[in-house]
Amino acid sequence: MKFNKILHPELVLGLRGDPKLIKIYKKMVHDIQFIENSNDCLMNDFVNKFSIDEKRALSLMQKFRVEQGKVFHVNKDFLEALSNVERGISIKFLPEKFLGYISFPEKTVYDESDEIQGVYVHIKKNFESNNLLFWAAYIGHDVNIVGSVSIFVKENSSLADLMIELENKESWFKDSEKILKLRSKVFNTALNAVMYYNSFEPDVKRVISNSKLSNKQVIKLKHKTGVENQCLVDVTFLNWNYAKQRNYSKDSTWINSFPRWQPCGPKLSQVKLIWVKEHERTFKIDVQNAKV
């Protein structure tokens, strides 16, 4: 398959997309300067007019640009599964450092406004306090910034605790129960994608941009991964083959159950995603009443 979706980081990096949008993002993002040994940053007068929520998101895009964050894409079936994974898993299974953009497929995850095209995520551990910084911003279908968060989560807490922290801190969570439910699901889905990428034996395919390869290398990589990456950034695909259609006889069907995080490894120090009680169901045939 050819993957040629214009990804939001391509706009932020000024590589591909609407020239007007690229110019706007360059004006908003590229001049942001981070202050050393501080969580603060310097912004120009244009950006300073924005809301705190928008400035936080634009700062994250600049961090992604400067520190060369990675780009990921999750296919539709797998993302739908990740969006429903329970949140009661400990945050100790999240990476101590992560900076990336999680691309969502079309018509999969929504908030109260529209579908979501992707989420920027930055995770960093504060080694002095052992708290984990969760900084994220998600982008709507029309590339408007929709929601952003930045909080520290205490050691030994769970993803469910993280969501409670968000609900208590972020003003937009208090607007309505509908907004709370939808936006929590957006962030929870992105966190599950990050956790899956860093889990035990994830199914991932890193596909280098065609622009960096010769024609022969493009053909070889496509044969290996099944994907031809026509973006101008490298993309890591998460579990691209998940939920591939299974073919069974007319006498059986495949029953899918729910996905769940399962601690594993030495002293349960790792985690893997499992699908509980997935099985084939076989139907009994009444031979006497069967039509000939």
DRENDO-1510 file (C-alpha; in Angstrom, 1 decimal, always signed):
<recs>
REC; n; res; u; v; w
REC; 1; MET; +0.0; +0.0; +0.0 .
REC; 2; LYS; +1.0; +3.6; -0.6 .
REC; 3; PHE; +0.9; +5.8; +2.5 .
REC; 4; ASN; +0.7; +9.5; +1.3 .
REC; 5; LYS; -1.4; +11.2; +3.9 .
REC; 6; ILE; -0.2; +14.7; +4.7 .
REC; 7; LEU; +0.8; +14.5; +8.4 .
REC; 8; HIS; +0.7; +17.5; +10.7 .
REC; 9; PRO; +4.4; +17.3; +11.5 .
REC; 10; GLU; +5.1; +17.9; +7.8 .
REC; 11; LEU; +3.3; +21.2; +8.1 .
REC; 12; VAL; +5.2; +22.2; +11.3 .
REC; 13; LEU; +8.5; +21.2; +9.8 .
REC; 14; GLY; +7.7; +23.1; +6.6 .
REC; 15; LEU; +8.2; +20.0; +4.4 .
REC; 16; ARG; +4.8; +19.5; +2.7 .
REC; 17; GLY; +1.3; +20.7; +2.6 .
REC; 18; ASP; -0.6; +24.0; +2.1 .
REC; 19; PRO; +2.0; +26.7; +1.7 .
REC; 20; LYS; -0.2; +29.2; +3.7 .
REC; 21; LEU; -0.4; +26.8; +6.6 .
REC; 22; ILE; +3.3; +26.2; +6.5 .
REC; 23; LYS; +3.9; +29.9; +6.6 .
REC; 24; ILE; +1.5; +30.3; +9.6 .
REC; 25; TYR; +3.1; +27.5; +11.6 .
REC; 26; LYS; +6.6; +28.9; +10.9 .
REC; 27; LYS; +5.5; +32.2; +12.3 .
REC; 28; MET; +3.8; +30.6; +15.3 .
REC; 29; VAL; +6.3; +27.8; +16.2 .
REC; 30; HIS; +9.8; +28.3; +14.9 .
REC; 31; ASP; +10.6; +31.4; +17.0 .
REC; 32; ILE; +9.6; +29.8; +20.3 .
REC; 33; GLN; +12.8; +29.5; +22.5 .
REC; 34; PHE; +13.1; +27.3; +25.5 .
REC; 35; ILE; +14.8; +28.6; +28.7 .
REC; 36; GLU; +17.5; +26.3; +29.9 .
REC; 37; ASN; +16.8; +24.4; +33.2 .
REC; 38; SER; +13.2; +25.8; +33.2 .
REC; 39; ASN; +9.7; +24.8; +32.0 .
REC; 40; ASP; +9.2; +28.3; +30.6 .
REC; 41; CYS; +9.8; +29.5; +27.1 .
REC; 42; LEU; +10.0; +32.8; +25.2 .
REC; 43; MET; +7.4; +33.6; +22.5 .
REC; 44; ASN; +6.9; +36.4; +20.0 .
REC; 45; ASP; +4.1; +39.0; +20.4 .
REC; 46; PHE; +2.0; +37.2; +17.8 .
REC; 47; VAL; +2.0; +33.9; +19.8 .
REC; 48; ASN; +1.6; +35.7; +23.2 .
REC; 49; LYS; -1.9; +36.7; +22.1 .
REC; 50; PHE; -3.1; +33.1; +22.1 .
REC; 51; SER; -4.7; +31.2; +25.0 .
REC; 52; ILE; -2.6; +29.2; +27.4 .
REC; 53; ASP; -3.9; +26.0; +25.9 .
REC; 54; GLU; -2.8; +27.1; +22.4 .
REC; 55; LYS; +0.6; +28.4; +23.5 .
REC; 56; ARG; +1.2; +25.1; +25.3 .
REC; 57; ALA; +0.4; +23.1; +22.2 .
REC; 58; LEU; +2.6; +25.3; +19.9 .
REC; 59; SER; +5.5; +25.0; +22.4 .
REC; 60; LEU; +5.2; +21.2; +22.2 .
REC; 61; MET; +5.3; +21.4; +18.4 .
REC; 62; GLN; +8.5; +23.4; +18.7 .
REC; 63; LYS; +10.0; +20.9; +21.0 .
REC; 64; PHE; +9.1; +18.1; +18.6 .
REC; 65; ARG; +10.7; +20.1; +15.7 .
REC; 66; VAL; +13.9; +21.0; +17.6 .
REC; 67; GLU; +14.5; +17.6; +19.3 .
REC; 68; GLN; +13.4; +15.6; +16.1 .
REC; 69; GLY; +10.5; +13.7; +17.6 .
REC; 70; LYS; +9.4; +10.5; +15.9 .
REC; 71; VAL; +6.2; +10.1; +13.8 .
REC; 72; PHE; +3.9; +7.1; +14.3 .
REC; 73; HIS; +0.7; +5.9; +12.5 .
REC; 74; VAL; -1.8; +3.4; +13.9 .
REC; 75; ASN; -4.2; +1.7; +11.5 .
REC; 76; LYS; -7.9; +2.0; +12.0 .
REC; 77; ASP; -8.7; -1.5; +13.4 .
REC; 78; PHE; -5.8; -1.4; +15.9 .
REC; 79; LEU; -6.5; +2.2; +17.0 .
REC; 80; GLU; -10.2; +1.3; +17.7 .
REC; 81; ALA; -8.9; -1.5; +19.9 .
REC; 82; LEU; -6.4; +0.7; +21.7 .
REC; 83; SER; -9.1; +3.3; +22.4 .
REC; 84; ASN; -11.0; +0.8; +24.5 .
REC; 85; VAL; -8.1; -0.7; +26.5 .
REC; 86; GLU; -8.6; -0.3; +30.3 .
REC; 87; ARG; -6.8; +2.5; +32.0 .
REC; 88; GLY; -6.0; +0.8; +35.3 .
REC; 89; ILE; -2.4; -0.1; +34.4 .
REC; 90; SER; +0.5; +1.5; +36.3 .
REC; 91; ILE; +2.3; +4.4; +34.7 .
REC; 92; LYS; +5.6; +2.6; +35.5 .
REC; 93; PHE; +5.1; +0.9; +32.1 .
REC; 94; LEU; +5.2; +4.2; +30.3 .
REC; 95; PRO; +8.7; +5.1; +28.9 .
REC; 96; GLU; +10.7; +7.5; +31.0 .
REC; 97; LYS; +11.3; +9.6; +27.9 .
REC; 98; PHE; +9.2; +9.9; +24.7 .
REC; 99; LEU; +8.6; +12.6; +22.1 .
REC; 100; GLY; +6.5; +11.9; +19.1 .
REC; 101; TYR; +3.4; +12.4; +17.0 .
REC; 102; ILE; +0.7; +9.7; +16.9 .
REC; 103; SER; -1.2; +9.9; +13.6 .
REC; 104; PHE; -4.8; +8.7; +13.7 .
REC; 105; PRO; -6.6; +7.3; +10.7 .
REC; 106; GLU; -9.7; +9.2; +9.4 .
REC; 107; LYS; -13.1; +8.8; +11.1 .
REC; 108; THR; -11.8; +6.8; +14.1 .
REC; 109; VAL; -11.5; +9.0; +17.2 .
REC; 110; TYR; -13.6; +12.1; +17.8 .
REC; 111; ASP; -14.0; +14.9; +20.4 .
REC; 112; GLU; -17.0; +17.2; +20.8 .
REC; 113; SER; -16.0; +19.2; +17.7 .
REC; 114; ASP; -14.8; +16.8; +15.0 .
REC; 115; GLU; -12.6; +13.9; +14.3 .
REC; 116; ILE; -9.0; +14.0; +15.6 .
REC; 117; GLN; -6.1; +13.6; +13.2 .
REC; 118; GLY; -3.3; +13.1; +15.7 .
REC; 119; VAL; -1.7; +13.8; +19.0 .
REC; 120; TYR; +1.7; +15.2; +19.9 .
REC; 121; VAL; +3.0; +13.5; +23.1 .
REC; 122; HIS; +6.0; +14.3; +25.3 .
REC; 123; ILE; +6.8; +12.1; +28.4 .
REC; 124; LYS; +9.7; +12.9; +30.6 .
REC; 125; LYS; +10.6; +11.6; +34.1 .
REC; 126; ASN; +11.7; +14.1; +36.7 .
REC; 127; PHE; +14.6; +12.1; +38.3 .
REC; 128; GLU; +14.6; +14.3; +41.5 .
REC; 129; SER; +10.9; +13.6; +42.3 .
REC; 130; ASN; +10.3; +10.4; +40.2 .
REC; 131; ASN; +7.2; +12.2; +38.9 .
REC; 132; LEU; +6.3; +11.8; +35.2 .
REC; 133; LEU; +5.6; +14.8; +33.0 .
REC; 134; PHE; +2.8; +14.1; +30.6 .
REC; 135; TRP; +2.6; +16.9; +28.0 .
REC; 136; ALA; +0.3; +16.4; +25.0 .
REC; 137; ALA; -1.7; +18.3; +22.4 .
REC; 138; TYR; -4.1; +16.9; +19.8 .
REC; 139; ILE; -5.0; +18.3; +16.4 .
REC; 140; GLY; -8.5; +18.5; +14.9 .
REC; 141; HIS; -9.4; +17.5; +11.4 .
REC; 142; ASP; -9.1; +21.0; +10.1 .
REC; 143; VAL; -5.6; +21.3; +11.7 .
REC; 144; ASN; -6.9; +23.6; +14.5 .
REC; 145; ILE; -5.4; +22.9; +17.9 .
REC; 146; VAL; -8.2; +21.4; +20.0 .
REC; 147; GLY; -6.9; +20.3; +23.4 .
REC; 148; SER; -3.6; +20.3; +25.3 .
REC; 149; VAL; -2.4; +19.2; +28.7 .
REC; 150; SER; +0.7; +19.4; +30.8 .
REC; 151; ILE; +0.8; +17.7; +34.2 .
REC; 152; PHE; +3.1; +15.8; +36.5 .
REC; 153; VAL; +1.9; +12.4; +37.7 .
REC; 154; LYS; +3.1; +10.9; +40.9 .
REC; 155; GLU; +5.1; +7.7; +41.1 .
REC; 156; ASN; +3.1; +4.4; +41.5 .
REC; 157; SER; -0.1; +6.0; +40.1 .
REC; 158; SER; -2.0; +4.5; +37.2 .
REC; 159; LEU; -3.3; +5.8; +33.8 .
REC; 160; ALA; -6.7; +6.2; +35.5 .
REC; 161; ASP; -5.1; +8.4; +38.1 .
REC; 162; LEU; -3.6; +10.5; +35.3 .
REC; 163; MET; -7.0; +11.0; +33.8 .
REC; 164; ILE; -8.3; +12.1; +37.2 .
REC; 165; GLU; -5.5; +14.6; +37.5 .
REC; 166; LEU; -6.5; +16.0; +34.1 .
REC; 167; GLU; -10.1; +16.2; +35.1 .
REC; 168; ASN; -9.2; +18.1; +38.2 .
REC; 169; LYS; -6.7; +20.5; +36.6 .
REC; 170; GLU; -7.9; +21.3; +33.1 .
REC; 171; SER; -10.7; +23.9; +32.9 .
REC; 172; TRP; -12.2; +22.5; +29.7 .
REC; 173; PHE; -12.8; +19.2; +31.4 .
REC; 174; LYS; -15.4; +20.9; +33.6 .
REC; 175; ASP; -17.5; +22.2; +30.7 .
REC; 176; SER; -19.6; +19.1; +30.4 .
REC; 177; GLU; -19.6; +15.4; +31.0 .
REC; 178; LYS; -19.6; +14.8; +27.2 .
REC; 179; ILE; -16.4; +16.8; +26.7 .
REC; 180; LEU; -14.8; +15.0; +29.6 .
REC; 181; LYS; -15.6; +11.6; +28.2 .
REC; 182; LEU; -14.5; +12.4; +24.6 .
REC; 183; ARG; -11.3; +14.2; +25.4 .
REC; 184; SER; -10.3; +11.7; +28.0 .
REC; 185; LYS; -10.6; +9.0; +25.4 .
REC; 186; VAL; -8.4; +11.0; +22.9 .
REC; 187; PHE; -5.6; +11.2; +25.5 .
REC; 188; ASN; -6.1; +7.7; +26.7 .
REC; 189; THR; -5.8; +6.3; +23.2 .
REC; 190; ALA; -2.6; +8.2; +22.5 .
REC; 191; LEU; -1.1; +7.0; +25.8 .
REC; 192; ASN; -2.0; +3.4; +25.0 .
REC; 193; ALA; -0.3; +3.8; +21.6 .
REC; 194; VAL; +2.9; +5.1; +23.3 .
REC; 195; MET; +2.7; +2.3; +25.8 .
REC; 196; TYR; +2.3; -0.3; +23.1 .
REC; 197; TYR; +5.3; +1.0; +21.2 .
REC; 198; ASN; +7.4; +0.6; +24.3 .
REC; 199; SER; +5.8; -2.7; +25.4 .
REC; 200; PHE; +7.1; -6.3; +25.2 .
REC; 201; GLU; +7.5; -7.3; +21.5 .
REC; 202; PRO; +5.2; -4.8; +19.8 .
REC; 203; ASP; +4.4; -5.3; +16.1 .
REC; 204; VAL; +5.9; -2.2; +14.5 .
REC; 205; LYS; +7.3; -1.4; +11.1 .
REC; 206; ARG; +9.5; +1.6; +10.6 .
REC; 207; VAL; +9.2; +2.8; +7.0 .
REC; 208; ILE; +11.7; +5.4; +5.8 .
REC; 209; SER; +10.5; +8.2; +3.5 .
REC; 210; ASN; +10.8; +7.5; -0.2 .
REC; 211; SER; +12.6; +10.8; -0.6 .
REC; 212; LYS; +15.6; +9.4; +1.3 .
REC; 213; LEU; +15.9; +6.1; -0.7 .
REC; 214; SER; +16.8; +5.0; -4.2 .
REC; 215; ASN; +14.1; +3.4; -6.4 .
REC; 216; LYS; +15.7; +0.0; -5.7 .
REC; 217; GLN; +15.6; +0.6; -1.9 .
REC; 218; VAL; +12.0; +1.7; -2.1 .
REC; 219; ILE; +11.0; -1.5; -3.8 .
REC; 220; LYS; +13.0; -3.6; -1.3 .
REC; 221; LEU; +11.5; -1.8; +1.7 .
REC; 222; LYS; +8.0; -2.1; +0.3 .
REC; 223; HIS; +8.5; -5.8; -0.2 .
REC; 224; LYS; +9.6; -6.1; +3.4 .
REC; 225; THR; +6.9; -4.0; +5.1 .
REC; 226; GLY; +4.1; -3.9; +2.6 .
REC; 227; VAL; +4.1; -0.1; +2.8 .
REC; 228; GLU; +5.5; +2.6; +0.5 .
REC; 229; ASN; +6.0; +5.8; +2.5 .
REC; 230; GLN; +5.4; +8.8; +0.3 .
REC; 231; CYS; +5.6; +11.3; +3.2 .
REC; 232; LEU; +8.7; +13.4; +3.7 .
REC; 233; VAL; +9.2; +12.1; +7.2 .
REC; 234; ASP; +10.0; +8.6; +8.4 .
REC; 235; VAL; +6.9; +6.8; +9.8 .
REC; 236; THR; +6.7; +4.0; +12.3 .
REC; 237; PHE; +3.5; +1.9; +11.8 .
REC; 238; LEU; +2.0; +0.3; +14.9 .
REC; 239; ASN; +0.6; -3.2; +14.4 .
REC; 240; TRP; -0.3; -2.6; +10.8 .
REC; 241; ASN; -1.6; -6.2; +10.3 .
REC; 242; TYR; -3.9; -6.2; +13.4 .
REC; 243; ALA; -7.4; -7.5; +12.8 .
REC; 244; LYS; -6.7; -8.7; +9.3 .
REC; 245; GLN; -9.7; -10.5; +8.0 .
REC; 246; ARG; -9.7; -14.2; +8.9 .
REC; 247; ASN; -11.3; -16.7; +6.5 .
REC; 248; TYR; -13.2; -19.6; +7.9 .
REC; 249; SER; -15.7; -22.1; +6.6 .
REC; 250; LYS; -19.4; -21.4; +6.7 .
REC; 251; ASP; -19.5; -23.7; +9.8 .
REC; 252; SER; -17.5; -21.3; +12.0 .
REC; 253; THR; -16.8; -17.7; +12.8 .
REC; 254; TRP; -14.2; -15.7; +14.7 .
REC; 255; ILE; -15.1; -14.2; +18.1 .
REC; 256; ASN; -13.0; -11.2; +19.2 .
REC; 257; SER; -13.0; -10.3; +22.8 .
REC; 258; PHE; -11.4; -7.2; +24.5 .
REC; 259; PRO; -7.7; -6.2; +24.6 .
REC; 260; ARG; -6.0; -5.8; +28.0 .
REC; 261; TRP; -2.6; -4.8; +29.3 .
REC; 262; GLN; -0.8; -7.9; +30.9 .
REC; 263; PRO; +2.3; -7.4; +33.1 .
REC; 264; CYS; +5.0; -9.8; +32.1 .
REC; 265; GLY; +8.8; -10.4; +32.2 .
REC; 266; PRO; +11.2; -10.5; +35.2 .
REC; 267; LYS; +9.4; -9.4; +38.3 .
REC; 268; LEU; +6.5; -8.2; +36.1 .
REC; 269; SER; +8.6; -5.3; +35.0 .
REC; 270; GLN; +7.2; -5.2; +31.4 .
REC; 271; VAL; +3.8; -5.2; +29.9 .
REC; 272; LYS; +2.3; -6.6; +26.7 .
REC; 273; LEU; -1.1; -6.2; +25.0 .
REC; 274; ILE; -3.2; -9.3; +24.9 .
REC; 275; TRP; -6.7; -10.1; +23.6 .
REC; 276; VAL; -8.7; -12.0; +26.1 .
REC; 277; LYS; -10.5; -15.2; +25.2 .
REC; 278; GLU; -10.2; -14.7; +21.4 .
REC; 279; HIS; -11.5; -17.9; +19.8 .
REC; 280; GLU; -13.1; -19.6; +16.9 .
REC; 281; ARG; -16.8; -20.6; +17.3 .
REC; 282; THR; -17.9; -23.7; +15.4 .
REC; 283; PHE; -21.6; -24.2; +14.6 .
REC; 284; LYS; -23.3; -27.5; +14.9 .
REC; 285; ILE; -25.0; -28.6; +11.7 .
REC; 286; ASP; -28.3; -30.5; +11.9 .
REC; 287; VAL; -27.6; -33.0; +9.1 .
REC; 288; GLN; -31.2; -34.4; +9.0 .
REC; 289; ASN; -32.7; -30.9; +8.4 .
REC; 290; ALA; -29.9; -29.7; +6.2 .
REC; 291; LYS; -31.1; -28.8; +2.7 .
REC; 292; VAL; -29.6; -30.8; -0.2 .
</recs>
